[in-house]
Amino acid sequence: MKAVKNVLVGFIVSFLGSLPLGYLNIIGVEILSELGIKSLVFYLFGVIFIEAIIIYFTVIFANQLAENKKLMKFIDFFAVFFLLLIAYLFYANSNQTAQDYNYLEDYIQYSPFLIGMVLCGLNFLQIPFWLGWNLYLLNANYIVLSQRLKFHYILGTLVGTFFGMLAVIVLLNSLSQKTLEYSKWIMPIIIPLFFIVLAVLALFVGYRNFKHQQKNALLQQQSELKDEQQRLELAALKAKFDAVDAERNRIAADLHDEIGAALSSIHIYSNVAKKKVKAHQDASGLIEKIDSASAGLLDRMSDIIWSINPEHQTLLDLKLRIKSFAADLLFPLGMNISYTTEDVDDDLKLSAIARKNIYLCFKELINNIAKHSRATEVRLTLICHEGILQCAIADNGIGFNPLLKGNGNGLHNVQRRIKQLGGEFFYNSEPGKGVVLNFSLGLTNISD
């Protein structure tokens, strides 16, 4: 079907295009009147032989232009330019008549076939004519030039040129019109106007295609943005599910490590205590250990439940729990506690792992102060600055030498927990000058 369409389009275009071929048609009339129809046929064969070469190369060039995606954006304007150029060239050559050329007298000794070849080769007007037409037809999807289909189009143009010129020459010869009368209206006015109209139509089509391309580009951009948004949403959803799985694994690990160990020790103490009771031995020491392990178990259970409870996910909840723990532990030891907070967003939601690790760090450090510092003053500080949560605990106790092996009192656990949250931990102490412990955390690393 595409092949038939190519032949028909090529035939129509070349048939109509052969009407204003100017001196080629004029010479054809003289050959018909002087030498007869047989010579005219050979003359036309000579014309379409050269025309076939010209059409072939203009088709190849036009197809390369059409396949260049960058030039495709401007192909409509190329078509407009060539159509206007054709109109101008027809107008510029409109004053040429048979008397101006007098080709037949110059080449009468040669064969009509050779005359057709020479005169068609001198007709440079057909190069922009065919290039402009080919660009226009390609851009409007009237023809397909892939593989062998271009030869069907060329065949149609050659047949159209042959019969178009033959029809014009026979008609002119039968009417016996003068060359001047033929050129007076057709060449300078009708044909240029015809191509100007085509140029206007091509410009309209080009503008419409340009707006259509803009619309398609916008739709494609919106589609890409939508796809990217969906991809990000899916990634966020996957990250949330992964976080839930990680939290489940963390809770399971906490229960196994902390609760399991405590229950195991309670079970062992209970069995030993039962044996002592049966043997009428004193089991009070074991009972005290069971009581201590049970209290510790309850404390750990409380910490785990608090850290995973969604009702305790804000920074304010964390502050209140730290204050409560510090007060319960340090006030009975005669230690005064002061609190400092600056630019802290109490409504900031913390992740479960952040709540747990930050609280356990404070708990570890406060326990160390209670056990080892002999301090009378303890200061707790929370400051938010440029997206960083800065935490500090300081006391006026006996301090310690950080260089001595064995000192540190659980600080390695604190450092490990802070590092897990992507933060930094550092401390400073000297014997007799108390301790200052600091750690900083990015809000984006700890927020939920």
FIKE-139897 format. One record per residue (C-alpha): residue number from 0; residue in one letter; z, x, y negated. Coordinates in steps of 0.05 Angstrom, whole numbers, plus 5000, padded with zeros to 4 digits. Example, Ala and Ser with C-alpha at 12.3 -4.5 7.8 and 13.67 -1.06 7.14 Angstrom:
% residues 2
{0 A {5156 5246 5090}}
{1 S {5143 5273 5021}}
This chain:
% residues 448
{0 M {5000 5000 5000}}
{1 K {5016 5057 4952}}
{2 A {4949 5089 4968}}
{3 V {4911 5025 4951}}
{4 K {4951 5017 4887}}
{5 N {4936 5089 4867}}
{6 V {4861 5077 4878}}
{7 L {4860 5012 4839}}
{8 V {4900 5040 4780}}
{9 G {4857 5102 4778}}
{10 F {4794 5059 4780}}
{11 I {4817 5013 4724}}
{12 V {4841 5069 4678}}
{13 S {4778 5111 4687}}
{14 F {4731 5051 4683}}
{15 L {4760 5031 4616}}
{16 G {4766 5103 4594}}
{17 S {4692 5116 4607}}
{18 L {4672 5064 4555}}
{19 P {4686 5109 4494}}
{20 L {4660 5174 4524}}
{21 G {4616 5183 4463}}
{22 Y {4559 5232 4470}}
{23 L {4564 5233 4546}}
{24 N {4544 5160 4547}}
{25 I {4492 5171 4492}}
{26 I {4459 5228 4531}}
{27 G {4462 5184 4593}}
{28 V {4422 5130 4556}}
{29 E {4368 5181 4537}}
{30 I {4365 5208 4609}}
{31 L {4357 5137 4636}}
{32 S {4302 5120 4586}}
{33 E {4265 5186 4593}}
{34 L {4277 5207 4666}}
{35 G {4297 5144 4703}}
{36 I {4356 5118 4744}}
{37 K {4353 5173 4797}}
{38 S {4363 5227 4745}}
{39 L {4418 5186 4714}}
{40 V {4456 5183 4780}}
{41 F {4452 5259 4788}}
{42 Y {4474 5266 4715}}
{43 L {4535 5223 4730}}
{44 F {4551 5263 4793}}
{45 G {4552 5326 4750}}
{46 V {4600 5292 4701}}
{47 I {4649 5269 4754}}
{48 F {4646 5336 4789}}
{49 I {4677 5370 4728}}
{50 E {4720 5309 4715}}
{51 A {4750 5315 4786}}
{52 I {4773 5386 4771}}
{53 I {4803 5367 4703}}
{54 I {4839 5305 4732}}
{55 Y {4867 5345 4790}}
{56 F {4899 5398 4746}}
{57 T {4925 5348 4695}}
{58 V {4954 5307 4752}}
{59 I {4990 5369 4780}}
{60 F {5017 5388 4711}}
{61 A {5039 5316 4695}}
{62 N {5074 5312 4763}}
{63 Q {5111 5377 4750}}
{64 L {5134 5350 4683}}
{65 A {5157 5286 4716}}
{66 E {5197 5325 4769}}
{67 N {5233 5365 4717}}
{68 K {5297 5325 4706}}
{69 K {5310 5356 4638}}
{70 L {5240 5340 4613}}
{71 M {5243 5271 4645}}
{72 K {5289 5250 4587}}
{73 F {5231 5265 4539}}
{74 I {5172 5245 4582}}
{75 D {5164 5178 4545}}
{76 F {5156 5216 4480}}
{77 F {5106 5263 4511}}
{78 A {5065 5203 4530}}
{79 V {5069 5176 4459}}
{80 F {5048 5243 4431}}
{81 F {4988 5250 4476}}
{82 L {4965 5178 4464}}
{83 L {4968 5189 4389}}
{84 L {4932 5255 4397}}
{85 I {4876 5220 4436}}
{86 A {4870 5168 4381}}
{87 Y {4864 5223 4329}}
{88 L {4813 5263 4368}}
{89 F {4769 5202 4377}}
{90 Y {4773 5188 4303}}
{91 A {4759 5261 4284}}
{92 N {4697 5262 4328}}
{93 S {4672 5193 4308}}
{94 N {4616 5220 4262}}
{95 Q {4580 5255 4319}}
{96 T {4514 5223 4340}}
{97 A {4457 5239 4386}}
{98 Q {4420 5273 4328}}
{99 D {4479 5319 4318}}
{100 Y {4477 5344 4390}}
{101 N {4405 5338 4412}}
{102 Y {4428 5362 4480}}
{103 L {4371 5331 4520}}
{104 E {4318 5372 4483}}
{105 D {4358 5436 4492}}
{106 Y {4372 5426 4567}}
{107 I {4312 5385 4591}}
{108 Q {4288 5443 4633}}
{109 Y {4353 5440 4674}}
{110 S {4371 5389 4728}}
{111 P {4409 5326 4707}}
{112 F {4467 5347 4752}}
{113 L {4475 5413 4714}}
{114 I {4468 5377 4647}}
{115 G {4525 5330 4667}}
{116 M {4569 5389 4688}}
{117 V {4557 5428 4623}}
{118 L {4566 5370 4576}}
{119 C {4628 5345 4612}}
{120 G {4657 5415 4610}}
{121 L {4647 5416 4534}}
{122 N {4685 5350 4527}}
{123 F {4754 5379 4514}}
{124 L {4778 5311 4491}}
{125 Q {4788 5289 4563}}
{126 I {4844 5340 4576}}
{127 P {4896 5307 4530}}
{128 F {4866 5240 4550}}
{129 W {4881 5249 4624}}
{130 L {4947 5285 4613}}
{131 G {4972 5230 4568}}
{132 W {4949 5175 4615}}
{133 N {4979 5210 4676}}
{134 L {5046 5218 4642}}
{135 Y {5046 5146 4619}}
{136 L {5027 5119 4689}}
{137 L {5079 5163 4723}}
{138 N {5134 5144 4676}}
{139 A {5118 5070 4683}}
{140 N {5116 5077 4760}}
{141 Y {5045 5052 4764}}
{142 I {5024 5111 4808}}
{143 V {5057 5156 4860}}
{144 L {5031 5228 4864}}
{145 S {5071 5255 4922}}
{146 Q {5035 5290 4980}}
{147 R {4965 5261 4993}}
{148 L {4974 5200 4948}}
{149 K {4949 5239 4888}}
{150 F {4880 5246 4921}}
{151 H {4876 5170 4927}}
{152 Y {4889 5165 4853}}
{153 I {4837 5219 4837}}
{154 L {4786 5183 4881}}
{155 G {4798 5118 4843}}
{156 T {4789 5153 4776}}
{157 L {4723 5185 4798}}
{158 V {4695 5120 4824}}
{159 G {4718 5085 4761}}
{160 T {4686 5138 4716}}
{161 F {4620 5135 4754}}
{162 F {4613 5059 4752}}
{163 G {4643 5053 4683}}
{164 M {4593 5102 4652}}
{165 L {4536 5072 4693}}
{166 A {4553 5002 4667}}
{167 V {4557 5025 4595}}
{168 I {4493 5066 4598}}
{169 V {4453 5010 4630}}
{170 L {4481 4960 4580}}
{171 L {4465 5004 4521}}
{172 N {4396 5019 4546}}
{173 S {4381 4945 4557}}
{174 L {4404 4927 4487}}
{175 S {4368 4987 4457}}
{176 Q {4425 4998 4407}}
{177 K {4423 5057 4361}}
{178 T {4471 5112 4370}}
{179 L {4496 5107 4299}}
{180 E {4513 5033 4307}}
{181 Y {4550 5049 4372}}
{182 S {4591 5104 4340}}
{183 K {4603 5067 4275}}
{184 W {4654 5018 4303}}
{185 I {4674 5041 4373}}
{186 M {4692 5114 4361}}
{187 P {4726 5113 4293}}
{188 I {4762 5046 4295}}
{189 I {4767 5007 4361}}
{190 I {4783 5065 4408}}
{191 P {4835 5099 4363}}
{192 L {4869 5031 4351}}
{193 F {4869 5020 4427}}
{194 F {4907 5084 4439}}
{195 I {4953 5072 4379}}
{196 V {4973 5005 4410}}
{197 L {4985 5041 4476}}
{198 A {5028 5093 4440}}
{199 V {5070 5038 4408}}
{200 L {5079 5005 4476}}
{201 A {5098 5073 4506}}
{202 L {5148 5084 4450}}
{203 F {5179 5016 4464}}
{204 V {5183 5031 4538}}
{205 G {5212 5100 4523}}
{206 Y {5266 5070 4478}}
{207 R {5282 5018 4530}}
{208 N {5287 5072 4584}}
{209 F {5330 5114 4538}}
{210 K {5379 5057 4528}}
{211 H {5377 5042 4602}}
{212 Q {5393 5115 4618}}
{213 Q {5450 5114 4568}}
{214 K {5478 5052 4601}}
{215 N {5471 5081 4670}}
{216 A {5504 5146 4647}}
{217 L {5562 5105 4618}}
{218 L {5569 5064 4682}}
{219 Q {5567 5127 4724}}
{220 Q {5620 5159 4680}}
{221 Q {5664 5097 4686}}
{222 S {5653 5096 4761}}
{223 E {5672 5170 4766}}
{224 L {5735 5157 4724}}
{225 K {5753 5098 4767}}
{226 D {5742 5139 4831}}
{227 E {5785 5195 4801}}
{228 Q {5839 5146 4782}}
{229 Q {5838 5117 4852}}
{230 R {5841 5187 4881}}
{231 L {5901 5204 4838}}
{232 E {5935 5138 4856}}
{233 L {5924 5152 4930}}
{234 A {5949 5223 4921}}
{235 A {6011 5197 4885}}
{236 L {6023 5145 4939}}
{237 K {6015 5198 4993}}
{238 A {6063 5243 4955}}
{239 K {6113 5186 4951}}
{240 F {6108 5173 5026}}
{241 D {6114 5247 5039}}
{242 A {6176 5249 4995}}
{243 V {6206 5191 5033}}
{244 D {6193 5227 5099}}
{245 A {6222 5291 5071}}
{246 E {6283 5252 5047}}
{247 R {6292 5221 5116}}
{248 N {6288 5289 5148}}
{249 R {6338 5317 5097}}
{250 I {6387 5261 5110}}
{251 A {6379 5271 5185}}
{252 A {6392 5346 5177}}
{253 D {6453 5333 5133}}
{254 L {6482 5285 5184}}
{255 H {6469 5333 5240}}
{256 D {6495 5395 5205}}
{257 E {6555 5368 5166}}
{258 I {6575 5305 5200}}
{259 G {6559 5328 5271}}
{260 A {6599 5392 5263}}
{261 A {6660 5355 5236}}
{262 L {6658 5303 5291}}
{263 S {6651 5357 5342}}
{264 S {6713 5394 5317}}
{265 I {6753 5329 5314}}
{266 H {6733 5314 5385}}
{267 I {6756 5383 5409}}
{268 Y {6822 5379 5370}}
{269 S {6835 5310 5399}}
{270 N {6825 5332 5471}}
{271 V {6871 5392 5461}}
{272 A {6923 5349 5427}}
{273 K {6923 5298 5484}}
{274 K {6935 5353 5534}}
{275 K {6994 5380 5494}}
{276 V {7024 5311 5487}}
{277 K {7019 5301 5562}}
{278 A {7052 5369 5572}}
{279 H {7107 5349 5522}}
{280 Q {7085 5405 5475}}
{281 D {7082 5404 5399}}
{282 A {7013 5378 5376}}
{283 S {7029 5369 5302}}
{284 G {6987 5429 5282}}
{285 L {6926 5399 5317}}
{286 I {6939 5331 5286}}
{287 E {6939 5364 5217}}
{288 K {6872 5396 5233}}
{289 I {6844 5329 5256}}
{290 D {6869 5298 5191}}
{291 S {6838 5354 5150}}
{292 A {6772 5349 5187}}
{293 S {6771 5273 5179}}
{294 A {6783 5279 5105}}
{295 G {6728 5330 5099}}
{296 L {6683 5285 5140}}
{297 L {6697 5227 5094}}
{298 D {6684 5271 5034}}
{299 R {6616 5294 5061}}
{300 M {6597 5223 5080}}
{301 S {6614 5201 5009}}
{302 D {6570 5256 4980}}
{303 I {6511 5238 5025}}
{304 I {6517 5163 5011}}
{305 W {6522 5176 4936}}
{306 S {6461 5221 4934}}
{307 I {6416 5171 4969}}
{308 N {6442 5109 4934}}
{309 P {6388 5085 4885}}
{310 E {6442 5056 4841}}
{311 H {6466 5126 4825}}
{312 Q {6400 5159 4806}}
{313 T {6409 5172 4731}}
{314 L {6435 5234 4697}}
{315 L {6493 5193 4671}}
{316 D {6515 5176 4742}}
{317 L {6513 5250 4759}}
{318 K {6556 5268 4698}}
{319 L {6608 5215 4714}}
{320 R {6614 5239 4787}}
{321 I {6621 5312 4765}}
{322 K {6675 5293 4714}}
{323 S {6712 5251 4766}}
{324 F {6711 5307 4817}}
{325 A {6733 5360 4767}}
{326 A {6789 5316 4740}}
{327 D {6816 5299 4810}}
{328 L {6816 5372 4831}}
{329 L {6834 5411 4768}}
{330 F {6883 5367 4730}}
{331 P {6936 5370 4785}}
{332 L {6932 5446 4780}}
{333 G {6948 5445 4706}}
{334 M {6878 5462 4682}}
{335 N {6850 5430 4619}}
{336 I {6777 5409 4621}}
{337 S {6729 5402 4562}}
{338 Y {6658 5374 4565}}
{339 T {6598 5389 4520}}
{340 T {6531 5352 4522}}
{341 E {6472 5360 4475}}
{342 D {6406 5321 4473}}
{343 V {6419 5296 4544}}
{344 D {6380 5234 4565}}
{345 D {6431 5195 4605}}
{346 D {6376 5148 4630}}
{347 L {6336 5204 4661}}
{348 K {6323 5187 4734}}
{349 L {6336 5243 4782}}
{350 S {6307 5253 4851}}
{351 A {6354 5246 4910}}
{352 I {6348 5320 4928}}
{353 A {6362 5339 4855}}
{354 R {6424 5294 4851}}
{355 K {6451 5323 4915}}
{356 N {6438 5396 4900}}
{357 I {6463 5394 4827}}
{358 Y {6526 5357 4847}}
{359 L {6541 5404 4905}}
{360 C {6530 5464 4860}}
{361 F {6581 5438 4810}}
{362 K {6627 5420 4867}}
{363 E {6622 5489 4897}}
{364 L {6635 5523 4830}}
{365 I {6693 5477 4812}}
{366 N {6724 5489 4881}}
{367 N {6719 5564 4869}}
{368 I {6755 5556 4802}}
{369 A {6810 5515 4835}}
{370 K {6820 5565 4891}}
{371 H {6811 5632 4858}}
{372 S {6810 5631 4781}}
{373 R {6883 5617 4761}}
{374 A {6853 5590 4697}}
{375 T {6884 5543 4646}}
{376 E {6819 5523 4610}}
{377 V {6753 5501 4641}}
{378 R {6691 5483 4601}}
{379 L {6631 5444 4630}}
{380 T {6566 5442 4590}}
{381 L {6501 5403 4597}}
{382 I {6445 5416 4546}}
{383 C {6372 5392 4546}}
{384 H {6324 5435 4507}}
{385 E {6248 5437 4510}}
{386 G {6244 5404 4578}}
{387 I {6299 5447 4608}}
{388 L {6367 5423 4632}}
{389 Q {6417 5479 4621}}
{390 C {6484 5474 4658}}
{391 A {6544 5519 4651}}
{392 I {6615 5525 4676}}
{393 A {6664 5574 4644}}
{394 D {6739 5588 4654}}
{395 N {6791 5635 4624}}
{396 G {6817 5657 4692}}
{397 I {6826 5725 4724}}
{398 G {6751 5736 4736}}
{399 F {6723 5784 4787}}
{400 N {6679 5846 4793}}
{401 P {6609 5822 4815}}
{402 L {6593 5892 4841}}
{403 L {6647 5892 4894}}
{404 K {6624 5869 4962}}
{405 G {6656 5804 4984}}
{406 N {6662 5775 4914}}
{407 G {6619 5717 4895}}
{408 N {6658 5662 4931}}
{409 G {6600 5620 4956}}
{410 L {6554 5635 4897}}
{411 H {6497 5651 4945}}
{412 N {6497 5578 4967}}
{413 V {6493 5556 4895}}
{414 Q {6436 5604 4882}}
{415 R {6398 5577 4943}}
{416 R {6405 5505 4921}}
{417 I {6382 5520 4849}}
{418 K {6323 5559 4875}}
{419 Q {6304 5500 4919}}
{420 L {6297 5459 4855}}
{421 G {6254 5512 4822}}
{422 G {6310 5535 4775}}
{423 E {6347 5598 4757}}
{424 F {6420 5617 4768}}
{425 F {6460 5673 4737}}
{426 Y {6533 5689 4722}}
{427 N {6576 5739 4686}}
{428 S {6648 5760 4699}}
{429 E {6696 5816 4689}}
{430 P {6766 5824 4717}}
{431 G {6816 5790 4669}}
{432 K {6761 5757 4627}}
{433 G {6744 5695 4665}}
{434 V {6676 5672 4692}}
{435 V {6614 5643 4660}}
{436 L {6564 5611 4708}}
{437 N {6496 5584 4684}}
{438 F {6436 5552 4717}}
{439 S {6374 5520 4686}}
{440 L {6326 5469 4715}}
{441 G {6260 5442 4692}}
{442 L {6264 5367 4680}}
{443 T {6197 5356 4714}}
{444 N {6225 5389 4777}}
{445 I {6287 5345 4782}}
{446 S {6263 5278 4755}}
{447 D {6240 5222 4801}}
